[in-house]
C-alpha cells in the first residue's frame, strides 16, 4: 500500500515539474496575447512562440519586446 502511494506521489511530482515552462509563459508579458490569439494551442515544442509569431503585428508592445530578447535560460540543442 505504501509503495503505491509513494509511486503516485512521485508520478504527480514529475507531472508538476514538467509543466513550469507553460505556466511561466502564461503568466509572463505575453499572457494576455496568448489568451487572446493562442488559447487553443497545446503548450510545448515552441507552439506558443509560433502562434505569437503568426500574430506578431497584433501583439502588445511588451510581448513583442519579450519575443525579441534572447532567452539565456533556455538550453541550446546540439
PyMOL commands that set and color helices and strands:
alter all, ss='L'
color gray80, all
select helices_A, chain A and resi 2-18+20-27+31-37+47-54+56-58+61-68
alter helices_A, ss='H'
color red, helices_A
deselect
rebuild
show_as cartoon
